[in-house]
Amino acid sequence: MSGPDLPCILPELLPRLWAFALRITGDRHDAEDLVQRACVRALERADQLQPGSTPLSWMFSIIHTTWLNELRARSVRGRSRVTWDDALLETVVDHAAGTPEMHLTNQQLIRAVARLPDTQRVTLLLVSIEGMTYEEAARTLGVPPGTVMSRISRARRTLGEWLSPPRDAGDPGHARAERKARDAQAAAPLIDE
């Protein structure tokens, strides 16, 4: 794969690029703008696509970097972070959620993932949704593979704590679980994302 081939394969990558952009921005219009800017940037720099690297990972990296730059620019302009809009779920077809219970579970999971810190959320999306290996996600994000593993582990642990049913106060493990949750919450600001 070389840079000159990029214009030919870019159209087939667009659905996955748009889905990834929608997941990290949480806004349909921002996702559309983000994909458009990333495609322009990729086409302008097609010569930087290294032989042997996957165009999809390279495009995810461009989308991620472009979004981080946009967030920085917004904070400079005094804008707040984009919040998740549940109306977006109506635009994404989910064939797996056939029952109301599954729909409710999916809604809870999506809301929980949206609450994760950005670094954990983006890393989790690349590995769990986009199917990247830890090494591919590390290259895409520009971090060591160990950082990817750590972010995935923290994200999964946090989601498990948020989504697991509450323990009964009479349960012997209840006090220990509460203590662990308090300790994790108190240490959270100290952990480098």
Backbone as CSV, one residue per row, in Angstrom:
resi,resn,N_x,N_y,N_z,CA_x,CA_y,CA_z,C_x,C_y,C_z
1,MET,0.848,-1.177,0.000,0.000,0.000,0.000,0.884,1.226,0.000
2,SER,0.583,2.146,-0.878,1.354,3.380,-0.926,0.410,4.564,-0.969
3,GLY,0.978,5.732,-0.797,0.200,6.961,-0.786,-0.657,7.163,-2.019
4,PRO,-0.132,6.868,-3.230,-0.955,7.072,-4.424,-2.214,6.200,-4.463
5,ASP,-2.230,5.070,-3.750,-3.404,4.191,-3.713,-4.494,4.719,-2.768
6,LEU,-4.149,5.651,-1.900,-5.075,6.132,-0.881,-6.376,6.667,-1.453
7,PRO,-6.375,7.499,-2.490,-7.658,7.993,-3.007,-8.589,6.867,-3.483
8,CYS,-8.029,5.750,-3.892,-8.844,4.630,-4.357,-9.501,3.869,-3.202
9,ILE,-8.795,3.743,-2.080,-9.345,2.945,-0.974,-10.072,3.781,0.065
10,LEU,-9.872,5.085,0.061,-10.489,5.946,1.070,-12.014,5.818,1.106
11,PRO,-12.708,5.760,-0.028,-14.170,5.637,0.040,-14.654,4.400,0.793
12,GLU,-13.955,3.280,0.674,-14.403,2.078,1.383,-14.114,2.162,2.888
13,LEU,-13.214,3.047,3.308,-12.913,3.219,4.732,-13.890,4.181,5.412
14,LEU,-14.588,4.990,4.639,-15.425,6.053,5.200,-16.440,5.584,6.256
15,PRO,-17.171,4.480,6.060,-18.125,4.084,7.108,-17.461,3.817,8.464
16,ARG,-16.309,3.147,8.455,-15.629,2.876,9.731,-15.032,4.141,10.316
17,LEU,-14.524,5.024,9.451,-13.976,6.290,9.934,-15.073,7.129,10.568
18,TRP,-16.226,7.176,9.904,-17.327,7.974,10.436,-17.838,7.397,11.751
19,ALA,-17.951,6.070,11.847,-18.410,5.434,13.086,-17.442,5.727,14.231
20,PHE,-16.146,5.648,13.953,-15.154,5.957,14.985,-15.246,7.426,15.396
21,ALA,-15.361,8.305,14.429,-15.461,9.736,14.723,-16.715,10.036,15.538
22,LEU,-17.816,9.380,15.225,-19.051,9.588,15.983,-18.884,9.125,17.415
23,ARG,-18.192,8.009,17.600,-17.994,7.501,18.961,-17.115,8.426,19.799
24,ILE,-16.097,9.025,19.195,-15.215,9.862,20.025,-15.735,11.283,20.176
25,THR,-16.548,11.761,19.234,-17.063,13.129,19.349,-18.400,13.173,20.052
26,GLY,-19.226,12.149,19.836,-20.554,12.142,20.427,-21.528,13.070,19.710
27,ASP,-21.147,13.595,18.572,-22.001,14.532,17.846,-21.893,14.247,16.347
28,ARG,-23.032,14.103,15.707,-23.062,13.744,14.282,-22.351,14.785,13.412
29,HIS,-22.618,16.052,13.669,-22.014,17.108,12.855,-20.505,17.199,13.085
30,ASP,-20.101,17.083,14.337,-18.666,17.082,14.627,-17.989,15.890,13.953
31,ALA,-18.652,14.732,13.966,-18.078,13.539,13.344,-17.911,13.735,11.840
32,GLU,-18.907,14.302,11.210,-18.820,14.548,9.763,-17.679,15.511,9.443
33,ASP,-17.601,16.603,10.209,-16.519,17.576,9.997,-15.157,16.949,10.244
34,LEU,-15.081,16.145,11.298,-13.821,15.507,11.667,-13.341,14.551,10.569
35,VAL,-14.234,13.740,10.036,-13.852,12.809,8.971,-13.426,13.586,7.725
36,GLN,-14.150,14.637,7.425,-13.790,15.431,6.244,-12.394,16.045,6.402
37,ARG,-12.129,16.645,7.571,-10.807,17.245,7.796,-9.709,16.191,7.773
38,ALA,-9.991,15.022,8.360,-8.990,13.946,8.386,-8.705,13.425,6.974
39,CYS,-9.728,13.299,6.164,-9.528,12.830,4.782,-8.705,13.837,3.976
40,VAL,-9.003,15.109,4.148,-8.231,16.139,3.445,-6.774,16.079,3.888
41,ARG,-6.569,15.985,5.196,-5.206,15.911,5.721,-4.478,14.677,5.203
42,ALA,-5.169,13.540,5.157,-4.548,12.303,4.665,-4.189,12.418,3.193
43,LEU,-5.078,12.977,2.403,-4.796,13.114,0.971,-3.647,14.085,0.722
44,GLU,-3.571,15.131,1.536,-2.460,16.088,1.394,-1.130,15.449,1.778
45,ARG,-1.190,14.488,2.686,0.036,13.864,3.193,0.116,12.387,2.821
46,ALA,-0.471,12.009,1.721,-0.500,10.597,1.321,0.899,10.013,1.206
47,ASP,1.877,10.846,0.903,3.251,10.354,0.786,3.820,9.908,2.132
48,GLN,3.184,10.296,3.234,3.658,9.910,4.563,3.152,8.530,4.992
49,LEU,2.231,7.955,4.227,1.750,6.609,4.521,2.886,5.627,4.243
50,GLN,3.349,4.982,5.295,4.501,4.081,5.199,4.109,2.749,4.566
51,PRO,4.944,2.213,3.698,4.681,0.879,3.140,4.600,-0.137,4.278
52,GLY,3.615,-0.989,4.211,3.442,-2.007,5.244,2.509,-1.583,6.359
53,SER,2.214,-0.292,6.485,1.279,0.137,7.527,-0.137,0.079,6.964
54,THR,-1.093,-0.111,7.855,-2.472,-0.226,7.396,-3.085,1.168,7.263
55,PRO,-3.723,1.447,6.154,-4.343,2.756,5.957,-5.418,3.059,7.002
56,LEU,-6.150,2.032,7.455,-7.201,2.265,8.444,-6.605,2.756,9.762
57,SER,-5.543,2.121,10.233,-4.891,2.571,11.471,-4.344,3.980,11.307
58,TRP,-3.764,4.254,10.153,-3.215,5.584,9.888,-4.324,6.624,9.904
59,MET,-5.473,6.298,9.312,-6.605,7.228,9.297,-7.183,7.421,10.700
60,PHE,-7.270,6.334,11.500,-7.734,6.475,12.883,-6.809,7.406,13.657
61,SER,-5.519,7.279,13.419,-4.546,8.143,14.081,-4.763,9.601,13.691
62,ILE,-5.007,9.848,12.413,-5.257,11.224,11.955,-6.546,11.761,12.574
63,ILE,-7.588,10.935,12.620,-8.856,11.367,13.223,-8.648,11.698,14.696
64,HIS,-7.959,10.819,15.402,-7.731,11.042,16.830,-6.946,12.330,17.073
65,THR,-5.864,12.518,16.341,-5.043,13.719,16.499,-5.822,14.975,16.132
66,THR,-6.584,14.911,15.058,-7.383,16.066,14.640,-8.421,16.402,15.705
67,TRP,-9.033,15.391,16.311,-10.024,15.636,17.354,-9.378,16.252,18.599
68,LEU,-8.213,15.745,18.984,-7.519,16.343,20.131,-7.192,17.811,19.863
69,ASN,-6.751,18.121,18.644,-6.477,19.514,18.291,-7.745,20.357,18.359
70,GLU,-8.863,19.789,17.928,-10.137,20.509,17.985,-10.547,20.771,19.429
71,LEU,-10.385,19.775,20.288,-10.729,19.967,21.699,-9.865,21.049,22.335
72,ARG,-8.576,21.058,21.998,-7.695,22.106,22.526,-8.144,23.476,22.034
73,ALA,-8.479,23.563,20.763,-8.926,24.840,20.203,-10.223,25.288,20.868
74,ARG,-11.118,24.371,21.134,-12.379,24.726,21.799,-12.135,25.221,23.214
75,SER,-11.205,24.574,23.905,-10.944,25.022,25.280,-10.329,26.414,25.277
76,VAL,-9.526,26.709,24.273,-8.953,28.046,24.156,-10.060,29.056,23.878
77,ARG,-11.008,28.657,23.050,-12.124,29.553,22.714,-13.168,29.599,23.819
78,GLY,-12.982,28.790,24.855,-13.914,28.834,25.980,-15.135,27.954,25.810
79,ARG,-15.107,27.065,24.849,-16.238,26.156,24.681,-16.104,25.002,25.650
80,SER,-17.233,24.397,25.997,-17.190,23.246,26.891,-17.124,21.966,26.079
81,ARG,-16.854,20.895,26.767,-16.758,19.575,26.137,-18.119,19.181,25.582
82,VAL,-18.086,18.510,24.433,-19.306,18.034,23.804,-19.886,16.924,24.665
83,THR,-21.182,16.976,24.931,-21.833,15.940,25.725,-22.521,14.948,24.807
84,TRP,-22.658,13.756,25.318,-23.302,12.700,24.549,-24.788,13.015,24.410
85,ASP,-25.338,12.764,23.240,-26.746,12.991,22.975,-27.379,11.644,22.662
86,ASP,-28.314,11.218,23.504,-28.950,9.918,23.292,-29.714,9.849,21.976
87,ALA,-30.063,10.985,21.406,-30.754,10.983,20.115,-29.872,10.370,19.027
88,LEU,-28.554,10.399,19.219,-27.644,9.792,18.246,-27.873,8.298,18.116
89,LEU,-28.315,7.671,19.180,-28.531,6.234,19.146,-29.617,5.859,18.149
90,GLU,-30.512,6.780,17.886,-31.575,6.503,16.925,-31.042,6.436,15.497
91,THR,-29.875,7.038,15.247,-29.317,7.054,13.901,-28.410,5.862,13.630
92,VAL,-28.040,5.128,14.671,-27.156,3.975,14.512,-27.993,2.703,14.655
93,VAL,-28.023,1.901,13.618,-28.809,0.668,13.636,-28.070,-0.384,14.449
94,ASP,-28.766,-0.976,15.400,-28.195,-2.046,16.214,-29.080,-3.270,16.066
95,HIS,-28.661,-4.185,15.199,-29.467,-5.360,14.921,-29.432,-6.365,16.065
96,ALA,-28.449,-6.266,16.945,-28.314,-7.235,18.024,-29.287,-6.969,19.174
97,ALA,-29.734,-5.737,19.341,-30.602,-5.386,20.462,-32.055,-5.624,20.078
98,GLY,-32.498,-6.870,20.192,-33.837,-7.215,19.778,-34.883,-7.048,20.862
99,THR,-34.489,-7.170,22.121,-35.464,-7.089,23.210,-35.317,-5.766,23.943
100,PRO,-36.377,-5.346,24.628,-36.269,-4.114,25.426,-35.175,-4.206,26.492
101,GLU,-34.990,-5.406,27.054,-33.957,-5.571,28.078,-32.565,-5.354,27.473
102,MET,-32.351,-5.920,26.278,-31.063,-5.723,25.615,-30.872,-4.252,25.251
103,HIS,-31.935,-3.617,24.808,-31.859,-2.196,24.459,-31.462,-1.378,25.692
104,LEU,-32.086,-1.676,26.831,-31.765,-0.968,28.072,-30.314,-1.230,28.487
105,THR,-29.871,-2.471,28.388,-28.486,-2.811,28.726,-27.516,-2.066,27.817
106,ASN,-27.815,-2.041,26.516,-26.948,-1.320,25.575,-26.906,0.164,25.896
107,GLN,-28.051,0.741,26.236,-28.113,2.168,26.601,-27.234,2.433,27.828
108,GLN,-27.333,1.561,28.826,-26.529,1.731,30.040,-25.042,1.622,29.730
109,LEU,-24.683,0.671,28.896,-23.284,0.482,28.532,-22.755,1.699,27.760
110,ILE,-23.527,2.188,26.823,-23.100,3.351,26.040,-22.924,4.564,26.935
111,ARG,-23.856,4.767,27.866,-23.725,5.903,28.798,-22.496,5.736,29.692
112,ALA,-22.241,4.507,30.133,-21.078,4.257,30.989,-19.782,4.494,30.219
113,VAL,-19.702,4.022,28.988,-18.497,4.236,28.182,-18.292,5.730,27.940
114,ALA,-19.370,6.452,27.712,-19.263,7.895,27.479,-18.732,8.626,28.710
115,ARG,-18.934,8.067,29.906,-18.461,8.697,31.143,-16.985,8.431,31.430
116,LEU,-16.392,7.468,30.725,-14.975,7.163,30.948,-14.112,8.360,30.567
117,PRO,-12.945,8.498,31.181,-12.007,9.535,30.735,-11.685,9.335,29.253
118,ASP,-11.464,10.425,28.527,-11.247,10.354,27.083,-10.160,9.363,26.692
119,THR,-9.058,9.352,27.416,-7.959,8.456,27.045,-8.378,6.997,27.127
120,GLN,-9.120,6.644,28.166,-9.584,5.268,28.317,-10.668,4.953,27.289
121,ARG,-11.590,5.891,27.057,-12.697,5.665,26.136,-12.189,5.439,24.717
122,VAL,-11.289,6.298,24.247,-10.777,6.167,22.882,-9.993,4.870,22.732
123,THR,-9.173,4.538,23.708,-8.391,3.304,23.648,-9.311,2.089,23.636
124,LEU,-10.324,2.088,24.489,-11.280,0.991,24.536,-12.027,0.860,23.206
125,LEU,-12.413,1.965,22.606,-13.115,1.926,21.318,-12.231,1.346,20.220
126,LEU,-10.964,1.749,20.178,-10.068,1.234,19.142,-9.881,-0.271,19.259
127,VAL,-9.721,-0.771,20.476,-9.448,-2.196,20.663,-10.737,-3.023,20.623
128,SER,-11.750,-2.600,21.362,-12.956,-3.423,21.496,-13.935,-3.267,20.339
129,ILE,-14.063,-2.085,19.799,-15.036,-1.857,18.730,-14.385,-1.970,17.352
130,GLU,-13.239,-1.322,17.191,-12.585,-1.330,15.884,-11.729,-2.574,15.650
131,GLY,-11.498,-3.371,16.708,-10.799,-4.632,16.550,-9.289,-4.515,16.384
132,MET,-8.715,-3.402,16.784,-7.264,-3.246,16.670,-6.560,-4.074,17.741
133,THR,-5.348,-4.507,17.427,-4.520,-5.140,18.445,-3.989,-4.045,19.366
134,TYR,-3.430,-4.438,20.501,-2.855,-3.447,21.411,-1.730,-2.673,20.710
135,GLU,-0.939,-3.383,19.915,0.174,-2.731,19.227,-0.334,-1.719,18.198
136,GLU,-1.385,-2.079,17.453,-1.949,-1.144,16.473,-2.537,0.081,17.165
137,ALA,-3.251,-0.150,18.257,-3.827,0.977,19.005,-2.711,1.863,19.565
138,ALA,-1.634,1.248,20.035,-0.509,2.019,20.572,0.099,2.909,19.494
139,ARG,0.302,2.348,18.300,0.834,3.153,17.194,-0.136,4.264,16.811
140,THR,-1.423,3.948,16.772,-2.438,4.932,16.407,-2.450,6.094,17.393
141,LEU,-2.334,5.781,18.681,-2.405,6.815,19.721,-1.047,7.422,20.057
142,GLY,0.018,6.809,19.568,1.353,7.323,19.851,1.795,7.096,21.283
143,VAL,1.392,5.949,21.854,1.765,5.598,23.225,2.344,4.187,23.231
144,PRO,3.052,3.805,24.294,3.574,2.433,24.382,2.433,1.411,24.530
145,PRO,2.642,0.171,24.080,1.604,-0.865,24.232,1.191,-1.090,25.687
146,GLY,2.112,-0.941,26.608,1.769,-1.100,28.022,0.753,-0.073,28.484
147,THR,0.831,1.135,27.936,-0.146,2.167,28.277,-1.518,1.789,27.758
148,VAL,-1.561,1.216,26.559,-2.843,0.751,26.002,-3.431,-0.324,26.910
149,MET,-2.611,-1.299,27.314,-3.097,-2.372,28.184,-3.608,-1.812,29.507
150,SER,-2.882,-0.852,30.062,-3.283,-0.250,31.323,-4.610,0.497,31.184
151,ARG,-4.755,1.262,30.106,-5.999,2.008,29.890,-7.183,1.074,29.696
152,ILE,-6.974,-0.007,28.941,-8.047,-0.983,28.713,-8.435,-1.629,30.041
153,SER,-7.447,-2.006,30.818,-7.713,-2.648,32.102,-8.497,-1.726,33.027
154,ARG,-8.063,-0.471,33.137,-8.776,0.486,33.993,-10.185,0.740,33.489
155,ALA,-10.345,0.850,32.176,-11.674,1.098,31.608,-12.605,-0.080,31.892
156,ARG,-12.128,-1.287,31.680,-12.959,-2.463,31.920,-13.313,-2.610,33.386
157,ARG,-12.336,-2.360,34.264,-12.596,-2.447,35.694,-13.646,-1.415,36.109
158,THR,-13.493,-0.183,35.606,-14.450,0.877,35.943,-15.840,0.536,35.431
159,LEU,-15.927,0.062,34.195,-17.232,-0.315,33.641,-17.856,-1.451,34.449
160,GLY,-17.041,-2.414,34.843,-17.546,-3.511,35.660,-18.108,-3.034,36.987
161,GLU,-17.424,-2.083,37.605,-17.898,-1.539,38.882,-19.192,-0.754,38.686
162,TRP,-19.251,0.032,37.622,-20.438,0.852,37.369,-21.651,0.017,36.995
163,LEU,-21.427,-1.070,36.269,-22.552,-1.825,35.711,-22.931,-3.066,36.508
164,SER,-22.119,-3.446,37.486,-22.464,-4.637,38.264,-23.573,-4.278,39.258
165,PRO,-24.427,-5.264,39.579,-25.519,-4.982,40.513,-24.962,-4.655,41.892
166,PRO,-25.654,-3.790,42.617,-25.163,-3.423,43.956,-25.173,-4.645,44.873
167,ARG,-24.168,-4.707,45.739,-24.076,-5.820,46.685,-24.985,-5.556,47.876
168,ASP,-25.459,-6.622,48.447,-26.286,-6.546,49.643,-25.378,-6.195,50.827
169,ALA,-25.843,-5.297,51.691,-25.039,-4.869,52.842,-24.702,-6.050,53.751
170,GLY,-25.501,-7.114,53.732,-25.229,-8.287,54.557,-24.192,-9.207,53.948
171,ASP,-23.839,-8.991,52.709,-22.853,-9.807,52.007,-21.475,-9.535,52.599
172,PRO,-20.712,-10.573,52.996,-19.399,-10.351,53.610,-18.429,-9.594,52.697
173,GLY,-18.585,-9.718,51.394,-17.697,-9.019,50.473,-18.100,-7.574,50.238
174,HIS,-19.256,-7.187,50.788,-19.779,-5.832,50.541,-18.847,-4.748,51.075
175,ALA,-18.427,-4.875,52.331,-17.563,-3.847,52.933,-16.226,-3.768,52.200
176,ARG,-15.686,-4.927,51.843,-14.426,-4.944,51.108,-14.589,-4.274,49.744
177,ALA,-15.680,-4.552,49.042,-15.924,-3.946,47.725,-16.105,-2.438,47.851
178,GLU,-16.823,-2.011,48.891,-17.011,-0.565,49.102,-15.673,0.112,49.387
179,ARG,-14.843,-0.523,50.211,-13.539,0.024,50.546,-12.663,0.137,49.288
180,LYS,-12.676,-0.902,48.444,-11.892,-0.874,47.205,-12.388,0.237,46.281
181,ALA,-13.700,0.403,46.191,-14.259,1.446,45.332,-13.857,2.833,45.837
182,ARG,-13.913,3.032,47.177,-13.508,4.330,47.745,-12.031,4.584,47.498
183,ASP,-11.198,3.559,47.698,-9.759,3.706,47.480,-9.459,4.033,46.022
184,ALA,-10.146,3.343,45.105,-9.927,3.591,43.671,-10.372,4.991,43.302
185,GLN,-11.486,5.424,43.869,-11.978,6.768,43.561,-11.022,7.821,44.120
186,ALA,-10.488,7.600,45.306,-9.559,8.566,45.898,-8.245,8.608,45.126
187,ALA,-7.818,7.473,44.581,-6.544,7.424,43.846,-6.691,7.857,42.407
188,ALA,-7.906,7.919,41.888,-8.127,8.222,40.464,-7.418,9.490,40.002
189,PRO,-7.472,10.605,40.746,-6.782,11.796,40.248,-5.262,11.645,40.202
190,LEU,-4.730,10.665,40.951,-3.283,10.492,40.994,-2.765,9.645,39.843
191,ILE,-3.657,8.900,39.204,-3.252,8.005,38.126,-3.059,8.803,36.867
192,ASP,-1.910,8.613,36.211,-1.617,9.302,34.962,-2.369,8.617,33.838
193,GLU,-3.214,9.344,33.156,-3.991,8.777,32.054,-3.097,8.625,30.880
